[in-house]
Structure formats: C-alpha cells, structure tokens
Amino acid sequence: LGQRLRGQGYGVFQDRAVHAVHLRNSKTLKQFFLRHSWHGQGLFIASAGSKRNKPLIMTLVHFVLLLAGFAQLFSSYLPLGARIAVFLGAAIAIPGITWIFRCMSTKCWPYPVGGLALYEIYYVAKIYALFRFALGGRARTYHS
C-alpha cells in the first residue's frame, strides 16, 4: 500500500493515535483457510512493479487442473488407479511448483508433505475467495 501511495505522489506518515491489532498467525487449518480466503479477496490487484498477477494466474491454473483431474476420473479408457494418479498429479502440480519456488528462494527444504498440504489449502481458499467475489459476497475475517 505504501509503495502504491508513494508511486502516485502521496506521502506516508506515522500517526501514533491510530491503533492496529495484529491477528497473529493461524493456529488451526480452519483459521488458515479463512485467512487465505479473506486475503484472496485482493487477488485481482497486481503487485507493484509487475504487470502479471502471478497469484491470480497460479490460482486459475490450479482451478483448471483440479477440474480436468476431476473430470478425467469418470473417463472409462484408463484403469482406476491411473485415473486417481492423474487426479492427484493435477491436484498437487501448482502447490508443488509453489513449494519448490519457495524452497529455492529461501534455500530451505522442509518436509514436502506438510508444505504441499498447506499450499493445497492455500489455493483452494483462493479459489473459494474468487467464487465469493464473483457472487458478490465477502469472506469474513479469518479469526471470527
């Protein structure tokens, strides 16, 4: 916000009379989901200095892959095990790419199963926020 304001010629100043409450990190998966669905309301705003909105693009690609993976579960030309494998591959493709990108940027390679699960919840929360936005609704705050 500060970068955008300064970029438009406005100044940013400190006012000690304004009190803000930091809601801390999520403690449960439900809070994590609600937090990211709430943050997902801003997906249509591109980050400063970038014409491409990577979070929105990744969320939409993940949604398309989930739909394709789910649809192919009902095809009859592959054995059931192969159809499940394709669905799981489609479901973890974008969370996996995100996890690898994060690990490369932080140079930290934690246990992948937990990271993939959290990124899956993250993207599903963003998809949920997009549907809420499209239907005119707003997600509630994540600690309520």
HELIX and SHEET records of a PDB file:
HELIX    1   1 GLY A    2  GLY A    7  1                                   6    
HELIX    2   2 LEU A   29  HIS A   39  1                                  11    
HELIX    3   3 GLY A   40  GLY A   42  5                                   3    
HELIX    4   4 LYS A   54  GLN A   72  1                                  19    
HELIX    5   5 LEU A   80  THR A  106  1                                  27    
HELIX    6   6 PRO A  112  ALA A  134  1                                  23    
END                                                                             
